[in-house]
Amino acid sequence: MTQLYGKQYSKDELERMTGYMFQLAGIQLGELTDGRARGMRVATVRTGSGFEFQVLLDRAMDIWLAEHAGRPLAWLHPALGGPALYEPRGDGWARTFGGGLVTTCGLTHFGHPEVDQGEELGLHGRISHCAASSCQVREGWQGDDYTLELTGVTRQAVLFGEYLTLERTISTRLGANHLAIHDRVRNDGYRPTPHMILYHCNFGFPVVSPDSEVLLADEAVRPRDEDARAGVDRWHLFEAPQADFREQVFFHQPRVGADGMVRAAIVNRQLGFGAFIRYRAAELPCLAQWKMMGARDYVCALEPANYWETPRHVLREEGRLRFLQPGEEVDYYLEIGALTSAEEVQAFEREIGE
């Protein structure tokens, strides 16, 4: 049975009452036609519950716009641009960073610009500016669930260098308020290759507001720098937008549930509305929080990663840099969704506490 509009429906009931299932939910392929993002392929996904999101096929299948019943989950920025506009040096990545629900950072480096063994590494790596290929849409009944699935392959490859393949599956179902991302990163080259990955999940107003807070069961939290140290006592709370706010980054050691998952959320208690993430901790043991209370730049990102933000050359020198051997692969799994009522917020709080 499918929960929809506050009622349970069988497959037969829904099919009898609709011309076809796209009336209720579906995936629609399209192309952006204006501005800096002109020409980018997109897939718009509707689940029928009011949950809707947009996948950027030409940006490694990252997720940009996301909302529930017209209420935004993600923070968006007009800098969003296609791969051809990517500036790989220094902080040039930010020139085409459009925020969005998920921006993937990596696959061989994330963090601040640096030089490692003569290789110049720009902010947060290249993968989010690589286009996916072999994109496929699958929609249909699997038992009692009408499932929606989008798959694609993105390659980060260069002559005489890395050849990493990202196979991404984004899935949801009719009536759902959440999506799942299943990634597989594989070294398709013939030389060991560094591998670093971070999921930059960017939440904005009204999820983030002076009435909001972060829900997270922590073993420990530490500030990245002096700016963060000044706000470490309020890492879980938000101020009103300020013109001169300096970004704060906190490194969390989250508590892992008995099922191996980490859970975190940002909730606006006044609205009874919020957004959550769940992810598998075995491959993503680190969680960073980017708190930016600037006017226009009003965003909080929750960022599961396989490392704390550390220069790659330091990881190499300390013997902690992970290499994928030829043919080796690693899987990642995370869920992101909306909390649409005070009751759902309370239920998620209980889930965090279990």
MOPE-V486498 format. One record per residue. N is the residue number from 1. RES is the residue in one small letter. PSI is psi in radians with two decimals (none if undefined). Layout:
# MOPE-V486498
N:RES:PSI  N:RES:PSI
This chain:
# MOPE-V486498
1:m:2.55  2:t:2.27  3:q:2.06  4:l:2.27  5:y:0.60  6:g:0.28  7:k:2.69  8:q:2.33  9:y:2.52  10:s:2.90  11:k:-0.81  12:d:-0.73  13:e:-0.78  14:l:-0.71  15:e:-0.56  16:r:-0.48  17:m:0.06  18:t:2.63  19:g:-0.85  20:y:2.94  21:m:-0.33  22:f:-0.33  23:q:-0.57  24:l:-0.75  25:a:2.77  26:g:3.12  27:i:2.20  28:q:2.17  29:l:2.52  30:g:-2.92  31:e:2.39  32:l:2.45  33:t:0.12  34:d:2.65  35:g:-2.77  36:r:-0.41  37:a:0.11  38:r:2.35  39:g:-0.20  40:m:2.35  41:r:2.46  42:v:2.78  43:a:2.15  44:t:2.21  45:v:2.20  46:r:2.33  47:t:-0.13  48:g:-0.21  49:s:-0.10  50:g:-0.16  51:f:2.18  52:e:2.47  53:f:2.83  54:q:2.17  55:v:2.27  56:l:1.71  57:l:-0.51  58:d:0.14  59:r:0.95  60:a:0.41  61:m:0.57  62:d:2.87  63:i:2.21  64:w:-1.76  65:l:2.42  66:a:2.39  67:e:2.86  68:h:2.09  69:a:0.70  70:g:-0.07  71:r:2.11  72:p:2.55  73:l:-0.70  74:a:2.63  75:w:2.29  76:l:2.59  77:h:2.47  78:p:-0.07  79:a:-0.21  80:l:2.21  81:g:2.85  82:g:2.98  83:p:-0.56  84:a:-0.36  85:l:-0.03  86:y:2.30  87:e:1.81  88:p:-0.29  89:r:2.58  90:g:-2.31  91:d:0.31  92:g:-0.44  93:w:-0.64  94:a:-0.31  95:r:-0.34  96:t:0.22  97:f:1.98  98:g:0.28  99:g:-2.22  100:g:2.92  101:l:-0.69  102:v:2.19  103:t:2.18  104:t:2.28  105:c:2.37  106:g:-2.69  107:l:-0.15  108:t:-0.10  109:h:2.50  110:f:2.87  111:g:-2.86  112:h:2.73  113:p:2.56  114:e:3.10  115:v:2.23  116:d:2.04  117:q:0.77  118:g:-0.11  119:e:2.18  120:e:2.14  121:l:2.08  122:g:3.02  123:l:2.16  124:h:0.19  125:g:-3.08  126:r:-0.37  127:i:-0.58  128:s:-0.12  129:h:0.31  130:c:2.40  131:a:2.49  132:a:2.65  133:s:3.04  134:s:0.66  135:c:2.35  136:q:2.53  137:v:2.31  138:r:2.21  139:e:2.37  140:g:3.01  141:w:2.31  142:q:1.71  143:g:-2.18  144:d:-0.01  145:d:2.35  146:y:1.92  147:t:2.61  148:l:2.21  149:e:2.39  150:l:2.21  151:t:2.71  152:g:2.92  153:v:2.22  154:t:2.31  155:r:2.31  156:q:1.80  157:a:2.57  158:v:2.53  159:l:2.27  160:f:0.23  161:g:-2.53  162:e:2.66  163:y:1.43  164:l:2.43  165:t:2.25  166:l:1.96  167:e:2.02  168:r:2.36  169:t:2.16  170:i:2.17  171:s:2.66  172:t:-2.94  173:r:2.87  174:l:2.25  175:g:-0.09  176:a:2.69  177:n:0.34  178:h:2.93  179:l:2.81  180:a:2.46  181:i:2.15  182:h:1.97  183:d:2.50  184:r:2.08  185:v:2.22  186:r:2.44  187:n:1.81  188:d:0.13  189:g:-2.97  190:y:0.42  191:r:2.55  192:p:2.42  193:t:2.31  194:p:2.55  195:h:2.05  196:m:2.44  197:i:2.50  198:l:2.38  199:y:1.89  200:h:1.60  201:c:1.91  202:n:1.96  203:f:2.46  204:g:-3.01  205:f:2.40  206:p:0.04  207:v:-0.78  208:v:2.15  209:s:2.96  210:p:-0.23  211:d:0.12  212:s:2.88  213:e:2.76  214:v:2.32  215:l:2.05  216:l:2.27  217:a:1.99  218:d:2.44  219:e:-0.60  220:a:2.71  221:v:2.45  222:r:2.56  223:p:2.63  224:r:-0.65  225:d:-2.98  226:e:-0.62  227:d:-0.76  228:a:-0.62  229:r:-0.61  230:a:-0.39  231:g:0.28  232:v:-0.48  233:d:-0.26  234:r:0.53  235:w:-0.49  236:h:-0.02  237:l:2.86  238:f:2.50  239:e:2.99  240:a:2.71  241:p:2.42  242:q:2.44  243:a:-0.50  244:d:0.38  245:f:2.39  246:r:2.26  247:e:2.56  248:q:2.35  249:v:2.28  250:f:2.46  251:f:2.08  252:h:2.53  253:q:1.54  254:p:2.67  255:r:2.38  256:v:2.29  257:g:2.95  258:a:-0.38  259:d:0.10  260:g:0.14  261:m:2.58  262:v:2.47  263:r:2.38  264:a:2.72  265:a:2.78  266:i:2.19  267:v:2.43  268:n:1.76  269:r:-0.54  270:q:-0.65  271:l:-0.27  272:g:0.82  273:f:2.55  274:g:-3.02  275:a:2.59  276:f:2.79  277:i:2.54  278:r:2.42  279:y:2.76  280:r:2.15  281:a:-0.39  282:a:-0.72  283:e:-0.31  284:l:1.29  285:p:-0.17  286:c:2.55  287:l:2.06  288:a:2.67  289:q:2.12  290:w:1.96  291:k:1.99  292:m:1.88  293:m:0.47  294:g:2.62  295:a:2.32  296:r:-0.79  297:d:1.07  298:y:1.67  299:v:2.60  300:c:2.18  301:a:2.38  302:l:2.23  303:e:1.50  304:p:2.47  305:a:2.90  306:n:-0.01  307:y:2.69  308:w:2.71  309:e:1.85  310:t:2.34  311:p:2.45  312:r:-0.61  313:h:-0.50  314:v:-0.77  315:l:-0.70  316:r:-0.81  317:e:-0.59  318:e:-0.03  319:g:0.35  320:r:-0.03  321:l:2.18  322:r:2.38  323:f:2.35  324:l:2.20  325:q:2.79  326:p:2.21  327:g:-0.19  328:e:2.55  329:e:2.76  330:v:2.46  331:d:2.54  332:y:2.57  333:y:2.27  334:l:2.70  335:e:2.50  336:i:2.40  337:g:-3.08  338:a:2.49  339:l:1.99  340:t:0.05  341:s:2.86  342:a:-0.61  343:e:-0.70  344:e:-0.66  345:v:-0.82  346:q:-0.67  347:a:-0.67  348:f:-0.64  349:e:-0.73  350:r:-0.69  351:e:-0.73  352:i:-0.66  353:g:-0.23  354:e:none
